[in-house]
Amino acid sequence: MALQPARLEQPTDQGGHGPEHHHPEDDPHENHVCFEDAVGEELHPRLNPTHCDGTILPVSNTLRLDELRPHHTALVVENTTRTALLVERLMLALGPLGRLRGLLGRPALEPGEGMLLRPCRQVHTFFMTFPIDVLFLDRDGVVVALTPDLSPWRASPLCGAAYGVLELLSGEAQRTGTEVNDRLCFRLAPNV
């Protein structure tokens, strides 16, 4: 569930006009939600969400697949269907060059590592020296297809329903019992 800042109540009396005739630009403070820490530095809303009046908003460290950004450097991936930790250190490949490079040039994935490519519907292991498990995910993080133990010098099937691909150490899908229709959750790592 994505964190949505609560909106401040709109005044109902706008000089004879209802809220449908009210223009927020008339009052620069109305509906304004700020995210600041104690010294006034602006932060990402998920790290320190507060209203300008100091009221703390509920914190959710869960991100949707389409909310992941390059500055999210400490992410874990959980299979919430199986209550299993899939990835302790997630690498992101969100741009064309990052997706092109992917895992190329790496000797192997370490236990607990994974890479998310987004957007992506197909991967290959050309020039790689190790096999990987490939999980195809929709925008909600649901596994829509799975290719376990994809050997080097192979291409995965094209998955039209996928929005992103999670590449894991070969055998991780089986170890965690991950299957098609399982829901994955992307979380900011604790103490970050």
HELIX and SHEET records of a PDB file:
HELIX    1   1 PRO A   19  HIS A   21  5                                   3    
HELIX    2   2 PRO A   24  ASP A   26  5                                   3    
HELIX    3   3 LEU A   65  GLU A   67  5                                   3    
HELIX    4   4 PRO A   96  ARG A  101  1                                   6    
HELIX    5   5 GLU A  172  THR A  176  1                                   5    
SHEET    1   A 4 THR A  62  LEU A  63  0                                        
SHEET    2   A 4 LEU A 184  LEU A 188 -1                                        
SHEET    3   A 4 LEU A  75  ASN A  79 -1                                        
SHEET    4   A 4 ALA A  84  VAL A  87 -1                                        
SHEET    1   B 5 ARG A  89  ALA A  93  0                                        
SHEET    2   B 5 GLU A 113  LEU A 117  1                                        
SHEET    3   B 5 GLY A 164  LEU A 169 -1                                        
SHEET    4   B 5 ILE A 132  LEU A 137 -1                                        
SHEET    5   B 5 VAL A 143  LEU A 150 -1                                        
END                                                                             
